[in-house]
Amino acid sequence: MASAANPVSIDRSIVERIVRQVALEYLGRDESGASNDRSSSLGHDSKGKEPELVVQTSSRHMHVCREDMDVLFGPGTELTFDRPLFQEGNFAAKETVTIVGPRSRIISNLRILGPMRKQSQVELAFTDAIMLGFNDLPVRLSGNIKGTPGAVIIGPKGVVELKEGVIRAAIHAHMNPQEAAHFGVKQGDMMKLRVGGPSGVTFNNVHVRIDPTSRLNVHMDTDEANACGLHLTKEVELFK
Amino acid sequence: MASAANPVSIDRSIVERIVRQVALEYLGRDESGASNDRSSSLGHDSKGKEPELVVQTSSRHMHVCREDMDVLFGPGTELTFDRPLFQEGNFAAKETVTIVGPRSRIISNLRILGPMRKQSQVELAFTDAIMLGFNDLPVRLSGNIKGTPGAVIIGPKGVVELKEGVIRAAIHAHMNPQEAAHFGVKQGDMMKLRVGGPSGVTFNNVHVRIDPTSRLNVHMDTDEANACGLHLTKEVELFK
């Protein structure tokens, strides 16, 4: 640093670049909110046709409300569609932000997923959370953010201080009522997801989320995917 | 970068510092080879006294052979004791190295664990591995490194090009013969480890390693610990 003409600005830009590289590339995937798909029709003695199970990894991401969008990207701006996610109507936006955690550490290129929501929310893996200084981030279902920590969010047009909304998303299974009937589960039930392979793991608390527009789909975060080596196996089984 | 007098050297030193910060601090722990202890005597209908179960997180680390120690730290040098690990005779050394992966990305401050071994070996979590460019790192028991990838290791006195030895360590349980008898398992068997709490997980392939000098102790890596939120629960149960 001693030879730099302007150490502060160099440091900031390089920090941001390196943190982005490290923080995104150790995940070995792009910056979207979902990747590492694994699908399987392994399963159970079927009641009728076995629904196909798609298991996906959600990288850390943010959902924004209208008010925060105005501050971060400018009044009246809209999210720009980048690519569709598996659940109908959801998409990865081109927009990204920077999150500043309690230790003044940052993660840049935090992808925003659309559409906009009533409340802003940031979903992090524990690996991300601990790096940022959230040492006991609450594990919550999306939308249930009361009493969770906040963070400073930096967009190209402004800065928002979230009062709450930073969570680790609990592993969950989206499904429609027909798929729920197949498994014999109802809204709020817990199921188990077994992932095979050399690092075989059973996730014991998979929350059931039922919606008529949903397609059967388990979402886990990057820690969970790396623990079970989801990228190395196709053997997945969801059961009650 | 434009204003820096010597962009290359500034970049290198900052890269190293930032990668170290990120790569170590997202784990929220120090640089030792083991942390995040969880112990429990929960368990089974006992045959005699229930052995206390200690579950620990192994951060990424390296084991070195005599020959590589000579190159990395100088001929005839010995590892310097920093602190004891749970298994008798094992210790975190003061010595650290830098590993360079296939993508020319690096992790600095990779802790060496002692004592020295016959073969050098690097144990990474998938999060580390993918960041470095090892996209399908083999999951192996320690010591079983035939056919695994290598890496460049940089020490203060020299550089070693490992031909093989980079692995993800399979989750495993150390125990002595009496503890093995208690569980009714033998060398090479698999057990299961259930971790409770909101991110409850059962690890289905916990390798049994029996040695007269061992104390009952499950080792998992940082991905596994972050997936199950090991730092947030005391509910752990090992069973056949």
Interface residues (C-beta under 8 A of the other chain):
Chain A: M1 S3 A4 A5 N6 S9 I10 D11 S13 I14 V15 I18 V19 Q21 V22 A23 E25 Y26 L27 G28 R103 R105 A125 F126 T127 D128 I130 M131 L132 N135 D136 V139 R168 A170 I171 R194 P198 S199 G200 V201 T202 F203 N204 N205 T222 D223 E224 N226 A227 C228 G229 H231 L232
Chain B: M1 S3 A4 A5 N6 S9 I10 D11 S13 I14 V15 I18 V19 Q21 V22 A23 E25 Y26 L27 G28 R103 R105 A125 F126 T127 D128 I130 M131 L132 N135 D136 V139 R168 A170 I171 R194 P198 S199 G200 V201 T202 F203 N204 N205 T222 D223 E224 N226 A227 C228 G229 H231 L232
